Amino acid sequence: MGNAAVRTVLGDIRPEDLGVCDAHDHLFLSSPQLPGQELNDAAAARAELEAFRAAGGASVVQWTPYGMGRRAAGLPPLSRATGVHLVCATGLHQAAHYTPEALGALRGRLAAVFVAELTEGIGTSGVRAGLIKVAGGFHALDAHTRWTMTAAAEAHHATGAPIAVHLELGTGALDVLDLLCGELEVAPHRVILGHLNRSPDPVVQRQAADTGCWLAFDGPSRAHHATDWRMPDAVQALAEAGFGHRLLLGGDTVVAGARSADGGPGMPYLLRRVRPRLEAVLGTEPVRAILTDNPGRAFAVDWR
């Protein structure tokens, strides 16, 4: 990976320049599944980034995919104003987040849309995506999931871009890996599994790590409190088993009430509370590596 670069909204940068990274979050997001809770306020997004920067953060990877209010054109000004590197996603979420008409318009050209957004730009914004985001279902891979993951794999093979996966309530990890890395021949180190912590099964987590993929432990949240508190133990167990170099951490702020600017934990919580909690069990250096070195490797690509 001699010329590997992380594709940010302001252009490609060296992986070592990414700095302390929130590897899974959202500045903008809207969905019919979350009415009235949209992340669509640029001033609030800026305040959140400034709070994250003040806590020691340097970069944020936004996993908001196609058709969910990414506001790609609004990301470069935010990055310039706050000094925080931003990575934007292409990809497609579960079918429930879209109208049937929107999905119908993508039939037969989904991979091409992903490739164009990774290499040419999103709409007329000129902003290129740096990863592909897709989603599994609850303990299952339905036809929509297979369609989107097949397109994601095709776009990966054309560009080299990493594929980040929303695991519904943390389930289906091994099925996703069977499909992406088995059937569709994506190298495991190009796959990032998100939300694995929401199904705190240490055996499945270990089996997923054994494949060589990335495990993103993201949260905390009000919705997933029942499993969030187990995250430090899971991270510790995986690190002690030799998988510390495959772990990522993220905040995953999905609704307005979760932003620190609106009274929620928000992006700063990752560094203000989660980091010291993990340092207490792992030590400072392993946590530094998880927050800086790992994201640099996970999102760096020899772009084609």
Secondary structure, DSSP 8 states (H G I E B T S, - for coil): -TT-BEEETTEEE-GGGS-SEEEEE-SSB--TTSTT--B--HHHHHHHHHHHHHTT--EEEE---TTS---GGGHHHHHHHHT-EEE-EEE---GGGS-HHHHHTTTTTHHHHHHHHHHT-STTS-----EEEEE-BTTB--HHHHHHHHHHHHHHHHH---EEEE-GGG--HHHHHIIIIIIT---GGGEEEE-GGGS--HHHHHHHHHTT-EEEEE---STTHHHHTTHHHHHHHHIIIIIGGGEEEE----SGGGSGGGTS-TTHHIIIIIHHHHHHHH-HHHHHHHHTHHHHHHH-B---
